[in-house]
């Protein structure tokens, strides 16, 4: 095949590496030059302030005498006279402008504006294509906020001086309320102080003005994009929001995307070059060429689904993650155009002019990642590994009074997180401590409320049992967010059990009614014996338990059968019967005075990719910890390893498979939640709590607020309260 026949479109760029290195969707200052130009801009602003203050100091020292022109004499101002305030204001402005340095500062003003415009324009160019409009408006708003805040701050000082400070001094002098005579009063210190305020306040206000402009813009685009709120009802879940459909991602009905995911799954099963060619041959791709650096090209002469020939470019992209090199892939039609470095990605729509767009991304562990998703995973992985290195370097060191309790390596996931926290920057550690204090305070408040419900005047108004049902997408923060409610229940004296339903039912369970295998909480302290749940799947906490109070955590549950189990392929009529069984179980829980708290966790793909990077880093660190403990156990005594197994099993290949099936799984889960939210008839209501963990800390606080509202509507032995509008309109 000649070059003319195989490449009817313009000559392509090198396809063994990306035209632009992967970067996160909200990355700023990706360019080294831009970062330092911005640093220079801040230094220049500070220098201008120092020059202004130097001019103020020179002017104040020069005019501290009546021998100079009376118009500019600081000691010659007489605030006793009615026009004294006007002359004093002129001196305040003179000092605030920097005195003789005002001319120099005005001459440098065009340069200052130019640097600011260059930085703003550069940020707009570097922004992700889907965010260029937002970044452009944000930079414009920041510039306007900067200018407005400066003007307003100067006006504020002028009004403060002319209408408040000077009139008060004038009134005190007229009524002879001061401890010295008006002829000996020297207003120079007051005028100099106001001059300094007029010079410094615009500098400070400019930062807050820029920040207000940015926050306002982000909030506007956040609401315009219909982003998911931390907690909401299933009826309010918008599948067309930016959390669900990123602006630069190819939609689910695109032709090349399903093929790219099949290719990624096939590459995940291949471990050698020969196996790679074999698995791709099953998809219709034949090896047609190779190049340096591991680059290979495959061709599908004619794809029935696409209706044309396809070209596949594969090249390793280092560094490795967990010892596995990611693969950079480009999938294109033979008539596709290479527009990877076009400034405006909307040019891809001009297919008649330049042809269809080539699909560019990365394959890792059987999953296909877009450029931004791969960057989220890669950046988070590198960040955790750097924190690990810093934490190891700081072991056993008393740093500025901080308590570092790690004289030995961590042995489980909880201690690993605390260990990594010591490797973070000081301000990041303080931020984490503040957030943990907020959540701990909220957990304590919930525990006290449940305790007060147990000791109410009219009797115990708290539920005897609580089921915490965690359902939703993989890597959506189900445990870290939902377990805060578990901690509140533990603090209130509930006996805690946990059971996992992430395995298909056994043959014996299939012979029984569907909901029979899902257990109810049982308080062993009330029965005088151990609860009946499987010990292998339970984590029990029985200290300080209140008799008759029990809570059971479901990790996964009936919803998983509709997504991963056999029910997913059943008919609609069969599913309707299962929905009815679930609602009957929900109502039976209330009849038994059990609160059935149904939590549905969702998040966007950027957050999932970030979590995958974090868990991969934890697994990599776990390899070091195994070697660490092997070296430490020279006496032959077996070291505690169950906690390390927890870290190892925290991520598995199914997480990457679920990432590929994000939209499909999200719609299946949402359909189950919608069908089981409220029964079609009757006065019983127990709605699902839909939790978006795109931002974890707000989601955690909102989850506890939702639990408190549901707890408030729960009445022991009675019907649900219909006077709570929050249960209908949202949380």
C-alpha positions in Angstrom: 0.0 0.0 0.0 1.5 3.3 -1.0 1.8 6.3 1.2 -0.8 8.1 -0.8 -3.4 5.3 -0.4 -2.8 4.8 3.3 -2.8 8.5 4.3 -5.3 10.5 2.4 -5.4 13.1 5.1 -2.5 15.5 5.9 0.8 14.1 7.1 0.4 13.1 10.8 2.7 14.1 13.6 4.8 11.6 15.5 2.3 9.2 17.2 4.7 7.5 19.6 4.1 10.2 22.2 1.5 12.8 23.1 1.7 16.2 21.5 1.0 17.7 25.0 1.9 15.9 28.2 -1.2 14.8 30.2 -2.5 17.3 32.7 -5.4 17.4 35.0 -8.6 19.2 33.9 -8.2 22.1 36.4 -4.4 22.4 36.3 -2.9 25.9 36.4 0.5 27.1 35.5 1.5 23.9 33.6 4.3 25.8 31.9 7.5 26.5 33.9 7.8 29.9 32.3 4.2 30.9 33.2 4.7 29.9 36.8 7.7 32.1 37.2 6.2 35.0 35.3 3.3 34.9 37.8 5.9 34.8 40.6 7.6 37.8 39.1 4.2 39.6 38.9 3.6 39.1 42.6 7.2 40.3 43.4 6.6 43.3 41.2 3.4 44.2 43.0 5.2 44.0 46.4 8.1 46.1 45.1 5.7 48.8 43.9 4.2 48.9 47.4 7.7 49.3 48.9 8.5 52.1 46.4 5.3 53.8 47.3 6.0 53.6 51.0 9.6 54.8 50.5 8.1 57.9 48.7 5.7 58.4 51.6 8.5 58.2 54.1 10.5 60.8 52.2 7.6 63.2 51.8 6.6 62.9 55.5 10.2 63.6 56.6 10.5 66.5 54.2 7.2 68.2 55.1 7.5 67.8 58.9 8.1 71.5 59.3 6.2 74.8 59.0 9.2 76.2 57.1 8.1 74.6 53.9 5.2 75.7 51.7 2.2 75.8 54.0 0.1 73.9 51.5 2.3 70.8 52.0 3.2 71.3 55.7 2.1 68.4 57.9 2.4 70.5 61.0 0.7 73.5 59.4 -2.7 71.9 59.0 -5.3 73.4 61.3 -8.2 71.0 61.8 -9.9 73.6 64.0 -10.8 75.6 60.9 -13.7 74.4 58.7 -11.5 74.0 55.7 -8.8 72.2 57.6 -10.2 68.8 56.7 -9.9 69.5 52.9 -6.3 70.4 53.2 -5.6 67.4 55.4 -7.2 65.1 52.8 -4.9 66.5 50.1 -1.9 65.6 52.2 -3.4 62.1 52.8 -3.7 61.6 49.0 -0.2 63.0 48.5 1.3 60.5 51.0 -0.8 57.6 49.7 0.4 58.2 46.1 4.0 57.9 47.2 4.9 61.6 47.0 7.7 62.2 44.5 7.6 58.5 43.4 4.1 58.9 42.0 5.5 59.8 38.6 7.7 56.7 38.4 4.8 54.5 39.5 2.5 55.9 36.8 5.2 55.4 34.2 5.5 51.7 35.2 1.7 51.2 35.2 1.5 50.1 31.5 4.2 47.5 32.1 2.3 46.2 35.1 -0.9 45.9 33.1 0.9 44.1 30.3 2.3 41.5 32.6 -1.2 40.9 34.1 -2.7 40.5 30.6 0.1 38.2 29.5 -0.5 35.9 32.6 -4.3 35.9 32.1 -4.0 35.1 28.4 -1.4 32.4 28.9 -3.6 30.8 31.6 -6.5 30.8 29.1 -4.4 29.2 26.4 -3.1 26.5 28.8 -6.5 25.6 30.1 -8.3 22.4 29.1 -10.4 23.0 26.0 -13.6 22.2 27.9 -12.8 25.0 30.4 -11.5 27.7 28.2 -14.7 29.8 28.5 -14.7 29.4 32.2 -11.1 30.3 32.6 -11.4 33.3 30.3 -14.4 34.7 32.2 -12.6 33.9 35.5 -9.5 35.9 34.5 -11.6 38.8 33.3 -13.6 38.8 36.6 -10.3 38.6 38.6 -9.0 41.6 36.6 -12.2 43.6 37.1 -12.3 42.6 40.8 -8.7 43.7 41.2 -9.3 47.2 39.7 -12.6 47.7 41.4 -11.2 46.7 44.8 -8.3 49.1 44.5 -10.6 52.0 43.5 -13.1 51.2 46.3 -10.3 50.9 48.9 -8.9 54.4 48.0 -12.4 55.8 48.1 -13.0 54.2 51.4 -9.9 55.8 53.0 -10.8 59.2 51.5 -14.4 59.0 52.9 -13.1 57.7 56.3 -10.7 60.6 56.5 -13.0 63.4 55.3 -16.3 62.4 56.8 -15.3 60.5 60.0 -11.8 61.1 61.3 -11.3 64.8 60.6 -14.8 65.9 61.6 -14.4 64.0 64.9 -11.1 65.8 65.6 -12.7 69.1 64.5 -15.6 68.6 66.9 -13.2 67.7 69.8 -11.1 70.8 69.2 -14.2 73.0 69.1 -15.5 71.7 72.4 -12.1 71.7 74.0 -12.4 68.0 75.0 -8.8 67.2 74.4 -6.1 67.3 77.1 -4.0 69.9 75.2 -4.7 73.3 73.5 -5.7 73.4 69.9 -2.8 75.6 69.1 -0.3 72.9 70.2 -2.2 70.0 68.5 -0.1 68.3 65.8 -2.3 66.4 63.3 0.8 64.9 61.4 0.7 61.4 63.0 -3.0 61.0 62.1 -2.4 62.2 58.5 0.6 59.9 58.1 -1.3 56.9 59.4 -4.1 57.6 57.0 -1.6 58.0 54.2 0.0 54.6 55.0 -3.5 53.1 55.1 -4.3 54.6 51.6 -1.0 53.1 50.3 -1.3 49.6 51.8 -5.1 49.0 51.7 -5.4 48.9 47.8 -2.5 46.4 47.7 -4.3 44.1 50.2 -7.8 44.6 48.6 -6.5 43.7 45.2 -5.9 40.1 46.3 -9.3 39.8 47.8 -10.9 41.5 44.8 -9.3 38.9 42.4 -10.4 36.1 44.7 -14.0 37.3 44.9 -14.1 37.5 41.1 -12.8 34.0 40.7 -15.1 32.5 43.3 -18.1 34.3 41.8 -17.2 32.9 38.3 -16.7 29.4 39.5 -19.9 29.4 41.5 -21.8 30.7 38.4 -20.3 28.0 36.1 -20.9 25.4 38.9 -24.6 26.2 38.9 -24.8 26.6 35.2 -23.3 23.2 34.7 -25.9 21.7 37.1 -23.1 20.1 39.2 -24.1 17.5 41.7 -24.8 18.7 45.2 -23.1 16.8 48.1 -26.5 15.3 49.1 -29.6 15.1 47.0 -32.6 13.0 46.2 -32.5 10.6 43.2 -35.1 12.7 41.4 -32.7 15.6 41.4 -29.8 13.6 39.9 -28.8 15.2 36.6 -27.1 12.8 34.1 -26.2 15.7 31.8 -24.2 17.6 34.4 -20.5 18.3 34.1 -19.9 15.7 36.8 -21.3 13.0 34.6 -20.4 14.2 31.1 -17.1 16.1 30.9 -17.0 18.8 28.2 -14.0 17.4 26.4 -14.9 13.7 26.6 -16.4 11.8 23.7 -20.0 10.9 24.3 -21.0 7.3 25.0 -22.5 6.9 21.5 -19.2 7.7 19.8 -18.0 5.1 17.4 -14.4 4.8 18.4 -14.8 4.9 22.2 -16.3 1.4 22.6 -13.6 0.0 20.4 -10.9 1.7 22.4 -12.3 0.2 25.6 -12.3 -3.3 24.0 -8.7 -2.7 23.0 -7.7 -1.6 26.5 -9.4 -4.8 28.0 -7.5 -6.9 25.5 -4.2 -5.2 26.2 -4.7 -5.7 29.9 -4.7 -9.5 29.4 -1.6 -9.5 27.2 1.8 -9.7 28.9 4.2 -10.1 25.9 4.5 -8.7 22.4 3.3 -12.0 21.0 0.3 -12.1 23.2 -0.4 -8.5 22.3 -0.6 -9.3 18.6 -2.8 -12.4 19.3 -5.4 -10.5 21.4 -5.5 -7.6 19.0 -5.9 -10.1 16.1 -9.1 -11.3 17.7 -10.4 -7.8 17.4 -9.5 -7.6 13.7 -6.2 -5.6 14.1 -3.1 -6.9 12.4 0.4 -5.8 13.1 1.6 -3.6 10.2 4.7 -1.8 11.5 6.9 -0.8 14.4 9.4 1.8 15.4 11.9 2.9 18.1 10.9 3.1 21.8 8.4 0.2 21.5 6.1 1.9 19.1 3.8 -0.4 17.1 1.1 0.2 14.5 -1.9 -2.1 13.8 -4.5 -1.9 11.1 -8.0 -3.2 10.8 -8.7 -3.3 7.0 -12.4 -2.8 7.5 -14.4 -2.6 10.7 -18.1 -3.5 10.2 -19.2 -1.2 13.0 -17.3 1.8 11.8 -17.6 1.1 8.1 -14.0 2.0 7.3 -10.4 1.0 7.9 -8.9 1.7 11.4 -5.4 2.4 12.5 -4.1 1.7 16.0 -0.9 3.3 17.3 0.6 1.9 20.6 3.6 3.0 22.5 4.8 2.6 26.1 4.6 5.8 28.2 6.8 5.9 31.3 7.4 5.9 34.1 5.8 2.7 35.2 3.0 2.4 37.8 3.4 -0.6 40.1 5.9 -2.0 37.7 3.6 -1.8 34.7 4.2 0.7 31.9 1.0 2.5 30.7 0.4 2.4 27.0 -0.2 5.5 24.9 -2.7 4.7 22.2 -4.2 6.6 19.2 -7.2 5.1 17.4 -8.2 6.7 14.1 -9.9 6.1 10.9 -7.7 6.2 7.9 -9.4 9.5 6.9 -9.0 11.0 10.4 -7.0 14.2 10.9 -4.4 14.7 13.6 -5.6 17.7 15.6 -4.0 16.9 18.9 -2.4 20.3 19.2 -5.1 22.5 17.8 -5.9 25.4 20.1 -9.7 25.0 19.5 -10.9 21.5 19.8 -14.2 22.5 18.3 -12.4 22.5 15.0 -12.9 18.7 15.1 -16.6 19.3 14.2 -15.5 20.6 10.7 -15.2 17.0 9.5 -15.8 18.1 5.9 -12.7 20.3 6.0 -10.2 18.2 8.0 -11.8 14.8 8.7 -13.0 13.0 11.9 -11.1 13.4 15.1 -8.5 10.8 16.2 -9.1 9.2 19.6 -6.2 9.7 22.0 -5.7 8.2 25.4 -3.9 5.6 27.7 -4.4 2.0 28.5 -3.5 0.6 31.9 -4.6 -2.6 33.7 -7.3 -3.2 31.1 -8.9 0.3 31.4 -9.0 3.1 28.9 -8.2 6.5 30.3 -8.6 9.9 28.6 -5.7 12.3 28.8 -7.2 14.1 31.8 -8.2 11.0 33.6 -4.8 9.4 33.2 -3.3 12.7 34.5 -5.5 12.5 37.6 -4.3 9.0 38.4 -0.7 9.7 37.6 -0.5 12.9 39.6 -2.1 11.4 42.7 0.1 8.3 42.5 3.3 10.4 42.3 2.0 12.7 45.1 1.4 9.7 47.5 4.8 8.3 46.7 6.5 11.6 47.4 4.6 11.9 50.7 5.8 8.4 51.6 9.4 9.3 50.9 9.1 12.4 53.0 7.4 10.5 55.8 10.2 8.0 55.8 12.8 10.7 55.9 11.1 12.4 58.9 10.6 9.2 61.0 11.5 9.5 64.7 12.1 13.2 64.3 10.5 15.8 66.7 9.4 18.4 64.2 8.4 21.8 65.7 6.6 20.2 68.5 4.5 17.9 66.3 4.0 14.4 67.7 5.4 11.8 65.2 4.6 8.4 66.7 6.0 6.3 63.9 9.2 4.7 65.2 8.2 1.5 63.3 6.5 1.1 59.9 2.7 1.1 59.6 1.0 -2.2 59.6 -2.6 -1.5 58.3 -4.5 1.0 56.2 -5.4 3.4 59.0 -1.8 3.6 60.3 -0.5 4.0 56.7 -2.8 7.0 56.2 -1.5 8.6 59.4 2.0 7.8 58.5 1.6 9.5 55.1 0.1 12.5 56.7 3.5 13.2 58.4 5.0 13.5 54.9 2.7 16.3 53.8 3.4 20.0 53.9 2.6 21.8 57.2 -0.3 23.8 55.8 -1.8 20.6 54.3 -1.6 18.9 57.7 -3.2 21.8 59.4 -6.0 21.8 56.8 -6.5 18.0 57.4 -6.6 18.5 61.2 -9.2 21.3 60.9 -11.4 19.1 58.7 -11.1 16.1 61.0 -12.0 18.3 63.9 -15.1 19.4 62.1 -16.2 15.9 61.3 -15.3 14.6 64.8 -17.4 17.4 66.3 -20.3 16.5 64.1 -20.0 12.8 64.9 -20.1 13.6 68.6 -23.2 15.8 68.2 -25.0 13.0 66.4 -24.0 10.5 69.1 -25.3 12.8 71.8 -28.6 13.3 70.0 -29.2 9.6 69.7 -28.3 9.2 73.4 -30.8 11.9 74.3 -33.4 10.1 72.2 -32.8 6.9 74.2 -33.4 8.9 77.4 -36.4 10.9 76.3 -39.2 11.7 78.8 -41.8 9.8 76.8 -39.6 6.8 76.5 -37.0 5.5 74.1 -37.5 7.3 70.8 -34.4 5.9 69.1 -34.5 2.9 66.7 -33.6 -0.5 68.2 -31.7 -1.4 65.1 -30.0 0.5 62.3 -29.0 -0.8 58.9 -26.4 1.2 57.0 -26.6 0.2 53.4 -23.7 1.4 51.3 -24.3 1.1 47.6 -22.8 2.8 44.6 -19.9 3.1 42.3 -16.5 1.6 43.0 -13.9 4.1 44.4 -16.6 6.5 45.4 -15.6 6.8 49.0 -18.3 4.6 50.5 -16.4 3.4 53.5 -14.6 6.7 54.5 -17.8 8.7 54.2 -20.4 6.3 55.5 -18.3 5.1 58.4 -18.7 8.5 60.0 -22.3 7.5 60.8 -21.0 4.2 62.1 -18.8 6.1 64.5 -21.8 8.1 65.7 -23.8 4.9 66.3 -20.8 3.4 68.2 -20.6 6.5 70.3 -24.3 6.2 71.1 -23.9 2.7 72.3 -25.0 0.6 69.3 -23.4 -2.8 68.8 -21.8 -2.7 65.4 -21.6 -5.6 62.9 -20.6 -5.5 59.2 -21.4 -7.9 56.4 -20.2 -7.8 52.8 -22.5 -8.8 49.9 -19.9 -8.5 47.1 -20.2 -12.2 46.1 -23.0 -13.9 44.2 -25.5 -16.0 46.3 -24.8 -19.6 47.0 -27.0 -22.4 45.6 -28.6 -22.8 49.0 -29.5 -19.1 49.1 -30.9 -19.2 45.5 -33.5 -21.7 46.7 -34.8 -19.2 49.3 -36.6 -15.9 48.8 -34.3 -13.3 47.3 -34.2 -10.9 50.4 -33.7 -13.7 52.9 -30.0 -13.6 52.6 -29.8 -10.0 53.7 -29.6 -9.9 57.4 -31.2 -7.7 60.1 -29.2 -6.2 63.0 -29.3 -8.4 66.2 -28.1 -7.2 69.6 -26.2 -10.1 71.2 -26.2 -8.3 74.5 -30.0 -8.5 74.7 -30.0 -12.2 73.8 -27.1 -13.2 75.9 -25.3 -14.9 73.0 -23.3 -14.1 69.9 -25.1 -12.8 66.9 -25.7 -15.2 64.0 -23.7 -13.5 61.2 -20.7 -15.0 59.6 -17.6 -14.3 61.6 -15.5 -14.1 58.5 -17.3 -11.1 57.2 -17.9 -9.2 60.4 -16.0 -6.5 62.3 -17.5 -6.3 65.9 -17.3 -3.6 68.4 -19.2 -4.5 71.6 -17.6 -2.1 74.1 -20.0 0.2 76.0 -23.0 -1.2 74.2 -26.6 -0.3 75.2 -28.6 -3.5 75.6 -31.1 -4.0 72.8 -29.3 -1.6 70.4 -27.6 -2.9 67.3 -26.4 -1.6 63.9 -25.5 -3.6 60.9 -23.4 -2.3 57.9 -24.2 -3.7 54.5 -21.2 -3.3 52.2 -23.0 -3.7 48.9 -26.4 -5.3 48.9 -29.5 -5.9 46.7 -28.5 -3.2 44.2 -25.4 -5.1 43.3 -27.5 -7.9 41.9 -29.1 -5.5 39.4 -25.6 -4.3 38.2 -23.2 -7.2 38.6 -25.4 -10.2 39.3 -27.8 -12.3 37.3 -30.8 -9.9 37.7 -29.1 -7.4 35.4 -30.1 -9.5 32.4 -33.6 -10.4 33.5 -36.9 -9.0 32.1 -38.5 -5.8 33.4 -41.4 -7.8 34.9 -39.0 -9.9 36.9 -37.2 -6.8 38.1 -40.4 -5.3 39.2 -41.0 -8.2 41.5 -37.6 -7.8 43.1 -38.3 -4.0 43.6 -41.5 -4.9 45.4 -39.6 -7.4 47.6 -37.1 -4.8 48.5 -39.8 -2.3 49.4 -41.5 -4.9 51.6 -38.3 -5.5 53.4 -37.9 -1.7 53.9 -41.4 -1.5 55.4 -40.7 -4.6 57.6 -37.7 -2.9 59.0 -39.8 0.0 60.2 -42.4 -2.3 61.7 -39.5 -3.9 63.7 -38.3 -0.4 64.8 -35.2 -0.6 62.6 -34.0 2.4 60.7 -33.0 1.3 57.2 -30.6 4.0 56.0 -30.0 3.7 52.3 -26.9 5.5 51.0 -26.2 5.7 47.3 -22.6 7.0 46.5 -21.8 8.6 43.2 -18.8 10.6 41.9 -17.2 11.8 38.7 -14.5 10.0 36.7 -11.8 12.5 37.6 -12.3 11.5 41.3 -12.4 7.8 40.5 -9.1 8.1 38.6 -7.6 10.0 41.5 -8.7 7.3 43.9 -7.2 4.6 41.7 -3.9 6.5 41.7 -4.0 6.7 45.5 -4.8 3.0 46.0 -2.1 2.0 43.5 0.4 4.0 45.5 -0.8 2.3 48.7 -0.3 -1.1 47.1 3.2 -0.1 46.0 4.0 1.1 49.5 2.6 -2.2 50.9 5.3 -4.0 48.9 8.0 -2.0 50.8 6.2 -2.7 54.1 6.3 -6.5 53.5 10.0 -6.3 53.0 10.4 -3.9 55.9 8.6 -6.4 58.3 10.5 -9.3 56.8 13.7 -7.6 57.8 12.4 -6.7 61.2 11.3 -10.3 62.1 14.7 -11.7 62.5 13.7 -13.7 65.5 11.4 -15.9 63.5 8.2 -14.7 65.1 5.5 -14.1 62.6 4.7 -10.4 62.3 1.1 -9.2 62.1 0.2 -9.0 58.4 -3.6 -8.9 58.2 -3.5 -5.2 57.9 -1.2 -5.3 54.9 -3.6 -7.8 53.3 -6.3 -5.2 53.7 -4.1 -2.7 51.8 -3.3 -5.2 49.0 -7.0 -6.0 48.5 -8.1 -2.4 48.5 -7.7 -2.4 44.8 -8.1 -5.2 42.2 -8.7 -5.5 38.5 -12.5 -5.2 38.9 -12.0 -1.5 39.8 -10.5 -0.8 36.4 -13.3 -2.8 34.7 -15.8 -0.7 36.6 -14.0 2.5 35.4 -14.6 1.5 31.8 -18.3 0.8 32.5 -18.8 4.0 34.5 -21.9 5.3 32.7 -23.4 1.9 32.3 -23.1 1.1 36.0 -24.2 4.6 37.0 -27.5 4.3 35.1 -28.1 0.8 36.4 -27.6 1.8 40.0 -29.7 4.9 39.5 -32.5 3.0 38.0 -32.6 0.6 41.0 -32.5 3.5 43.5 -35.3 5.3 41.6 -37.5 2.2 41.6 -37.0 1.6 45.3 -37.0 5.2 46.6 -40.7 5.5 47.4 -43.4 2.8 47.2 -46.0 3.5 44.5 -48.8 3.4 47.1 -49.2 3.8 50.8 -48.1 6.3 53.4 -44.7 4.8 54.0 -41.6 6.7 52.8 -37.9 6.0 53.4 -36.0 7.8 50.6 -32.5 7.1 49.4 -29.8 9.5 50.3 -27.7 10.2 47.1 -24.2 11.3 48.1 -21.8 12.9 45.6 -18.3 12.5 46.9 -16.7 14.6 44.1 -15.7 16.8 47.1 -15.2 14.5 50.0 -15.3 16.9 53.0 -18.6 18.7 52.1 -20.1 15.3 51.3 -19.2 14.0 54.7 -20.8 16.9 56.5 -23.9 16.8 54.4 -24.3 13.0 54.9 -24.4 13.5 58.7 -26.9 16.3 58.3 -29.1 14.0 56.1 -28.8 11.2 58.7 -29.9 13.6 61.4 -33.0 14.6 59.5 -33.9 11.0 58.8 -33.4 10.2 62.4 -35.7 13.1 63.4 -38.5 11.7 61.2 -38.2 8.3 62.7 -40.7 7.6 65.5 -40.6 4.4 67.5 -43.5 2.1 66.7 -45.3 4.7 64.7 -45.8 5.9 61.1 -43.4 8.2 59.4 -43.8 11.9 60.0 -45.5 13.6 57.0 -44.7 17.1 58.3 -41.1 17.1 57.2 -40.9 18.8 53.8 -37.1 18.1 53.6 -37.9 14.4 53.0 -39.7 15.3 49.8 -37.9 18.3 48.4 -34.4 17.3 49.2 -31.9 17.2 52.0 
